[in-house]
Amino acid sequence: MEMIFYPGCLITYRFPYIEKSMRLVANRFNIKLREPKEFTCCPDPQGLQSYNEELWILTAARNLAIAESLNLDIFTICNGCYSTFRKVSTLLKEDSNLLNKINLELDKLDLNFKGKVKIKHLHELILRDIGLKRLEQQVTLDLSDLKIATHYGCHLIRPSNIVEFDDHRRPRSIEKILTTLGAKNVDYEGKDMCCGGSLNFIDEMDSFKSITKKISNIKNAGADCIAVLCPYCFLQFEIGQLKLQKNNFEVSIPVLHLSEIIAMALGIDEIDNLLKQHKIKADFKLSDFTPKQEIQINSENFRLDLLKNCAKCRACSQDCSLVSILEFDPLKYVDLIIDGKIEEAIKSDGIWYCLNCYSCLEKCPQRMGLAHFFTKLRNLAIKLGYGPQSITSESKKFLKEGIATGKILSQRKKLDLSIDLMDGIDDLKKLIHKKSDTDVET
């Protein structure tokens, strides 16, 4: 997976340790992050929008057009950037006059906004692209003793008609992720209240009053730390506590970006040094958490007696139609399983090359073939977080719509064929909800 990484100016210049944690997490999931030099600030959804809305729209549209020219979606870990890009993209799609006006300006730079680029925040990337199952499989430390108070931030969930993700009245996205990481969620009074960060433009004391109430409620709830997705909220919680300490209010609750908590759960060593750069120091480190029990997969998942016969026979190593074309040896993976090297087998791209053509079955003395063998390896690979993105994408599409291809009905209409087809996905979802390991949000 490749995406444009847009950490935002506040994280880039004030909190680079948050950016570092995100890059380390992305590496664990083989996500390639690109950061084009042509970008500017998103810009800020409060300051520049209040100063000159049209300039705010033009600036954001230019950034979006650059992303479109690269044919890549934007991934951000800042609520402000997320809000700006989502709002401007929606405004331009809904107002053709505004779109034409903005594109006339962008044309001077050989750019054009078409509205094709998607903007994703960290919680969306996890729930819709990575999936909670794959996330859980990467967790190495037990965070069950860590009590976390979540602060979403206004721009992450509102306005709901633009964000269109989660329930803006009672969001649960981050809690789902934290639960998957093994941590305990702590509810507190005023959870949906704004941190008051934007009041700093007008009156710092009023802003301080707002964050004081949030911090007091979180302290009373007994949280060990605060999870945020917004760098401005991060700043507000840290500075607010420092001010409270100067006023003899005993409070010192570390504030962590969600990417840092994920890095902890994944056992990424560098996270200890990154957390030391916070103003409110965490009183925990990786060594304080015990290793999570690993998923055990061993040879008992396979019929070794039959596989050993395969290894002796090796007829299908010559009969497989891919052998002469791609130098593909299906018995290589049988040998790996017999040798107990199961993880090496399921991590290999080669297990996805079996065509399920069943030529090997027709020529197999045991009438077994290797198609089912490769299917079992693939299922294990997906369960442990490996496998091609294309397989995951097609499967998610099916689980959402009930079909694996796009619904193009124009030709059916021309041929006077019914368009009332295969509409049982809702019933199937009831079964999937109860039995399936699939948990990627659709």
Legacy VTK file of the C-alpha trace (Angstrom):
# vtk DataFile Version 3.0
C-alpha trace
ASCII
DATASET POLYDATA
POINTS 442 float
0.000 0.000 0.000
1.322 3.437 -0.934
-0.124 6.757 0.236
0.825 10.403 0.492
1.807 11.097 4.090
0.588 14.465 5.315
1.524 14.804 9.020
0.696 18.530 9.060
2.905 21.449 10.058
2.276 21.215 13.815
3.461 17.611 14.013
6.288 18.185 11.512
7.838 21.122 13.374
6.604 20.883 16.973
6.040 17.159 17.558
8.307 15.226 15.161
8.354 12.312 17.605
4.695 11.694 16.720
5.599 11.596 13.032
8.444 9.187 13.834
6.113 6.839 15.709
3.720 6.802 12.748
6.495 6.010 10.304
7.637 3.117 12.491
4.089 1.737 12.672
3.626 2.126 8.903
6.794 0.105 8.334
5.344 -2.761 10.371
2.380 -2.931 8.003
4.409 -2.451 4.818
2.752 0.889 4.086
4.866 3.100 1.852
4.567 6.772 2.779
5.384 9.450 0.210
5.766 13.105 1.131
5.835 15.415 -1.917
7.851 18.608 -1.411
5.300 20.729 -3.313
2.772 20.741 -0.457
2.081 23.697 1.838
0.125 23.820 5.096
-3.347 22.332 4.559
-4.159 25.216 5.656
-5.367 25.497 9.252
-9.192 25.182 9.435
-9.519 27.925 12.058
-7.015 30.702 11.300
-6.813 31.142 7.537
-10.432 30.117 6.986
-11.529 32.948 9.297
-9.129 35.382 7.626
-10.049 34.611 3.991
-12.207 31.588 3.203
-11.589 31.675 -0.542
-7.824 31.669 -0.006
-8.272 28.786 2.441
-10.191 26.808 -0.206
-7.681 27.590 -2.961
-4.723 26.542 -0.805
-6.340 23.240 0.159
-7.496 22.623 -3.426
-3.927 23.061 -4.668
-2.686 20.411 -2.218
-5.504 18.069 -3.208
-4.780 18.617 -6.908
-1.119 17.740 -6.349
-2.196 14.472 -4.723
-4.517 13.759 -7.665
-1.676 14.366 -10.131
0.269 11.635 -8.320
-2.787 9.324 -8.298
-2.385 8.713 -4.568
-4.700 9.147 -1.591
-3.765 11.360 1.343
-3.091 9.885 4.779
-2.897 12.351 7.668
-2.478 12.081 11.428
-3.773 15.598 12.122
-7.446 16.421 12.739
-7.062 19.934 11.333
-5.589 18.725 8.040
-8.190 15.971 7.892
-11.008 18.484 8.401
-9.689 21.017 5.894
-9.180 18.489 3.112
-12.522 16.785 3.709
-14.439 20.073 3.857
-12.826 21.636 0.801
-13.166 18.458 -1.232
-16.878 18.334 -0.393
-17.408 22.051 -1.107
-15.835 21.761 -4.546
-17.773 18.624 -5.441
-21.091 20.219 -4.456
-20.587 23.697 -5.963
-19.798 23.606 -9.681
-19.359 27.383 -9.885
-16.823 27.353 -7.087
-15.087 24.361 -8.674
-14.730 26.142 -12.006
-13.448 29.273 -10.305
-10.825 27.351 -8.316
-9.747 25.284 -11.307
-9.205 28.456 -13.346
-6.654 29.472 -10.737
-5.107 26.009 -10.499
-4.768 25.872 -14.257
-2.066 28.540 -13.970
0.026 25.876 -12.227
-1.021 23.088 -14.634
-3.129 21.558 -11.857
-6.770 20.509 -11.764
-9.075 19.330 -9.004
-11.388 16.468 -9.997
-12.372 15.174 -6.570
-10.896 11.709 -6.924
-8.423 11.747 -4.049
-9.479 10.189 -0.727
-8.417 11.620 2.627
-7.902 9.199 5.501
-6.997 9.642 9.149
-5.240 7.007 11.250
-8.400 5.441 12.667
-9.804 4.989 9.143
-6.576 3.453 7.870
-6.710 0.881 10.651
-10.413 0.075 10.515
-10.889 0.138 6.740
-7.527 -0.842 5.276
-5.475 -2.719 7.853
-8.309 -4.249 9.868
-8.481 -4.977 13.580
-7.594 -8.633 13.054
-4.324 -7.814 11.358
-3.584 -5.149 13.963
-4.168 -7.625 16.770
-1.847 -10.117 15.123
0.979 -7.592 15.267
0.515 -6.810 18.965
3.411 -8.183 21.027
2.920 -6.537 24.446
0.058 -6.914 26.915
-1.387 -3.434 27.621
-4.265 -4.711 29.746
-3.072 -2.736 32.796
-3.063 0.567 30.879
-6.191 2.690 31.431
-6.706 5.191 28.599
-9.057 8.175 28.329
-9.847 8.983 24.702
-10.307 12.477 23.316
-11.482 12.443 19.689
-11.289 16.138 18.908
-14.095 18.012 17.151
-12.693 17.886 13.614
-12.328 14.120 13.613
-16.053 13.380 13.860
-17.825 16.599 12.866
-19.470 17.794 10.688
-20.889 14.306 10.280
-22.230 14.915 6.750
-18.655 15.544 5.573
-16.649 13.154 7.719
-19.214 10.349 7.333
-17.359 8.023 9.657
-18.460 6.775 13.067
-21.334 8.105 15.158
-20.670 11.784 15.914
-22.876 11.558 19.037
-21.145 8.516 20.478
-18.028 7.618 18.471
-16.348 4.295 19.230
-13.629 3.987 16.559
-10.657 4.716 18.796
-12.060 2.575 21.602
-12.275 -0.360 19.179
-8.635 0.133 18.271
-7.486 0.496 21.890
-9.440 -2.614 22.885
-7.746 -4.519 20.076
-4.392 -3.319 21.404
-5.387 -4.795 24.771
-5.745 -1.521 26.694
-8.660 -0.530 28.946
-10.920 2.339 27.891
-11.876 4.858 30.565
-15.094 6.851 30.202
-15.299 10.269 31.791
-17.704 13.173 32.096
-17.588 15.657 29.216
-15.846 13.272 26.871
-17.351 14.918 23.776
-16.416 18.444 24.896
-14.001 20.484 22.774
-10.544 20.972 24.280
-10.947 24.721 23.691
-7.772 24.993 21.656
-9.056 27.529 19.144
-9.884 29.952 21.997
-6.146 30.625 22.237
-6.591 32.919 19.224
-8.862 35.135 21.354
-8.231 34.639 25.067
-5.777 32.147 26.575
-7.509 32.273 29.957
-10.838 31.177 28.488
-9.027 28.394 26.659
-7.370 27.362 29.917
-10.747 27.192 31.690
-12.052 24.844 29.010
-9.155 22.391 29.145
-9.059 22.496 32.970
-12.511 20.946 33.160
-11.544 18.174 30.717
-8.334 17.370 32.583
-10.084 17.346 35.964
-12.702 14.892 34.696
-10.056 12.631 33.191
-8.041 12.648 36.426
-11.148 11.784 38.463
-11.807 8.847 36.128
-8.409 7.376 37.038
-6.838 7.314 33.551
-3.147 6.474 33.159
-2.881 8.473 29.939
-4.881 10.409 27.350
-5.161 9.240 23.734
-5.582 11.891 21.031
-5.436 12.033 17.247
-5.072 15.798 16.960
-1.739 17.583 17.545
-3.518 20.779 18.597
-5.499 18.854 21.208
-2.207 17.208 22.202
-0.677 20.656 22.731
-3.717 21.899 24.625
-3.684 18.960 27.060
0.053 19.235 27.727
0.187 23.020 28.155
-3.017 22.931 30.200
-1.481 20.510 32.677
1.725 22.538 32.960
-0.358 25.610 33.821
-2.345 23.623 36.377
0.875 22.398 37.980
2.038 26.012 38.369
-1.222 26.665 40.191
-0.514 23.792 42.613
-3.032 21.433 41.000
-1.516 17.965 41.174
-1.990 16.438 37.755
0.451 14.734 35.425
-1.333 12.539 32.901
0.810 11.780 29.830
-0.787 12.626 26.490
-0.122 10.174 23.650
-1.012 10.288 20.001
-2.751 7.078 18.928
0.239 6.208 16.719
2.462 6.161 19.821
0.127 3.797 21.670
0.078 1.480 18.667
3.890 1.569 18.545
3.957 0.566 22.220
1.596 -2.377 21.704
3.654 -3.530 18.728
6.763 -3.501 20.914
8.663 -0.995 18.774
11.829 -0.299 20.785
12.263 3.337 19.718
9.014 4.370 21.400
10.645 4.698 24.839
12.958 7.446 23.558
10.107 9.152 21.702
7.959 9.305 24.838
10.835 10.947 26.722
10.461 13.972 24.439
6.990 14.764 25.804
6.574 17.631 28.279
4.358 15.450 30.469
6.530 12.360 30.915
5.024 8.896 30.852
5.717 6.862 33.979
5.704 3.635 31.964
8.011 2.087 29.387
8.003 -0.998 27.159
9.726 -3.180 29.743
6.800 -2.571 32.133
4.489 -4.607 29.901
4.630 -8.378 29.605
4.830 -10.066 26.186
1.522 -11.066 24.675
1.091 -14.786 24.111
1.891 -15.597 20.495
-0.543 -17.385 18.188
0.767 -20.907 17.847
0.648 -22.474 14.412
2.378 -25.785 13.966
2.507 -28.844 11.758
-0.685 -30.222 13.300
-2.603 -27.942 10.931
-1.569 -30.234 8.066
-1.699 -33.946 7.211
2.045 -34.577 7.379
1.637 -38.233 6.405
0.097 -37.245 3.075
2.537 -34.397 2.521
5.482 -36.737 3.037
4.082 -38.944 0.267
3.858 -35.819 -1.919
7.492 -35.026 -1.206
8.522 -38.502 -2.318
6.350 -38.552 -5.444
6.958 -34.976 -6.702
4.959 -35.667 -9.870
3.105 -32.360 -9.675
6.369 -30.438 -9.606
6.564 -31.280 -13.302
2.870 -31.287 -14.170
2.023 -27.830 -12.752
1.371 -25.471 -15.670
3.374 -22.688 -14.017
6.599 -24.700 -13.688
7.834 -24.111 -17.229
6.602 -20.512 -17.375
7.614 -19.081 -14.001
9.934 -21.751 -12.582
7.354 -22.249 -9.849
7.914 -25.315 -7.674
4.777 -26.160 -5.629
6.666 -28.865 -3.699
8.979 -26.227 -2.241
6.197 -25.274 0.171
5.437 -28.889 1.028
9.104 -29.279 1.994
8.917 -26.169 4.178
5.910 -27.501 6.087
7.529 -30.903 6.601
10.639 -29.138 7.929
8.498 -27.140 10.362
9.166 -23.828 8.602
5.502 -22.833 8.502
6.003 -19.109 9.066
8.507 -18.937 6.205
5.944 -20.616 3.944
3.026 -18.349 4.771
5.150 -15.212 4.376
6.205 -16.236 0.886
4.577 -14.692 -2.197
4.811 -18.108 -3.856
1.790 -19.550 -2.023
-0.422 -17.115 -3.959
0.685 -18.452 -7.358
-1.358 -21.658 -7.273
-4.054 -21.224 -9.951
-6.573 -23.636 -8.391
-6.697 -25.323 -11.803
-6.633 -28.815 -10.185
-4.274 -30.291 -12.812
-2.235 -31.719 -9.955
-5.341 -33.376 -8.475
-6.111 -35.262 -11.684
-2.601 -36.697 -11.808
-2.099 -37.254 -8.089
-1.886 -40.955 -6.997
-3.364 -39.912 -3.635
-6.168 -37.964 -5.341
-5.192 -35.037 -3.124
-3.402 -32.461 -5.246
-2.132 -29.240 -3.713
-4.932 -26.737 -4.333
-6.459 -27.228 -0.872
-2.972 -27.234 0.669
-2.300 -23.770 -0.765
-5.735 -22.538 0.306
-4.950 -23.538 3.892
-1.603 -21.732 3.709
-3.329 -18.621 2.343
-5.960 -18.661 5.097
-3.197 -18.837 7.693
-1.310 -16.031 5.961
-4.350 -13.752 6.057
-5.013 -14.676 9.684
-1.486 -13.593 10.619
-1.604 -10.373 8.618
0.180 -11.365 5.409
-1.093 -11.605 1.849
-1.710 -9.386 -1.199
-3.736 -6.208 -0.782
-5.757 -7.190 -3.863
-7.146 -10.269 -2.090
-8.123 -8.221 0.941
-9.696 -5.480 -1.194
-11.803 -7.904 -3.241
-12.915 -9.738 -0.122
-13.905 -6.493 1.616
-15.866 -5.445 -1.473
-17.748 -8.736 -1.442
-18.470 -8.496 2.282
-19.831 -4.986 1.781
-21.849 -5.421 -1.418
-22.351 -9.159 -1.866
-20.545 -9.265 -5.217
-16.879 -9.173 -6.181
-17.268 -7.062 -9.312
-18.744 -3.652 -10.008
-22.503 -3.379 -10.625
-22.663 -2.184 -14.219
-26.311 -2.582 -15.220
-26.582 -0.575 -18.437
-26.112 -3.535 -20.778
-28.584 -5.646 -18.831
-31.176 -2.897 -19.248
-30.533 -2.731 -23.000
-30.995 -6.494 -23.274
-34.179 -6.364 -21.199
-32.657 -8.508 -18.468
-33.623 -8.209 -14.827
-31.527 -5.872 -12.689
-32.960 -7.234 -9.430
-30.003 -9.511 -8.738
-28.165 -11.160 -5.839
-29.317 -8.974 -2.964
-28.767 -11.270 0.008
-25.742 -9.539 1.530
-27.693 -8.227 4.548
-28.679 -11.750 5.578
-25.145 -12.978 4.944
-23.744 -10.202 7.136
-25.758 -11.578 10.056
-23.897 -14.868 9.707
-20.573 -13.141 9.126
-21.037 -11.033 12.260
-21.383 -14.210 14.304
-18.803 -16.444 12.671
-16.306 -14.593 10.502
-12.838 -13.395 11.464
-13.314 -10.534 9.038
-13.502 -7.249 10.924
-12.447 -4.534 8.521
-14.963 -1.689 8.622
-17.045 -1.352 5.468
LINES 1 443
442 0 1 2 3 4 5 6 7 8 9 10 11 12 13 14 15 16 17 18 19 20 21 22 23 24 25 26 27 28 29 30 31 32 33 34 35 36 37 38 39 40 41 42 43 44 45 46 47 48 49 50 51 52 53 54 55 56 57 58 59 60 61 62 63 64 65 66 67 68 69 70 71 72 73 74 75 76 77 78 79 80 81 82 83 84 85 86 87 88 89 90 91 92 93 94 95 96 97 98 99 100 101 102 103 104 105 106 107 108 109 110 111 112 113 114 115 116 117 118 119 120 121 122 123 124 125 126 127 128 129 130 131 132 133 134 135 136 137 138 139 140 141 142 143 144 145 146 147 148 149 150 151 152 153 154 155 156 157 158 159 160 161 162 163 164 165 166 167 168 169 170 171 172 173 174 175 176 177 178 179 180 181 182 183 184 185 186 187 188 189 190 191 192 193 194 195 196 197 198 199 200 201 202 203 204 205 206 207 208 209 210 211 212 213 214 215 216 217 218 219 220 221 222 223 224 225 226 227 228 229 230 231 232 233 234 235 236 237 238 239 240 241 242 243 244 245 246 247 248 249 250 251 252 253 254 255 256 257 258 259 260 261 262 263 264 265 266 267 268 269 270 271 272 273 274 275 276 277 278 279 280 281 282 283 284 285 286 287 288 289 290 291 292 293 294 295 296 297 298 299 300 301 302 303 304 305 306 307 308 309 310 311 312 313 314 315 316 317 318 319 320 321 322 323 324 325 326 327 328 329 330 331 332 333 334 335 336 337 338 339 340 341 342 343 344 345 346 347 348 349 350 351 352 353 354 355 356 357 358 359 360 361 362 363 364 365 366 367 368 369 370 371 372 373 374 375 376 377 378 379 380 381 382 383 384 385 386 387 388 389 390 391 392 393 394 395 396 397 398 399 400 401 402 403 404 405 406 407 408 409 410 411 412 413 414 415 416 417 418 419 420 421 422 423 424 425 426 427 428 429 430 431 432 433 434 435 436 437 438 439 440 441
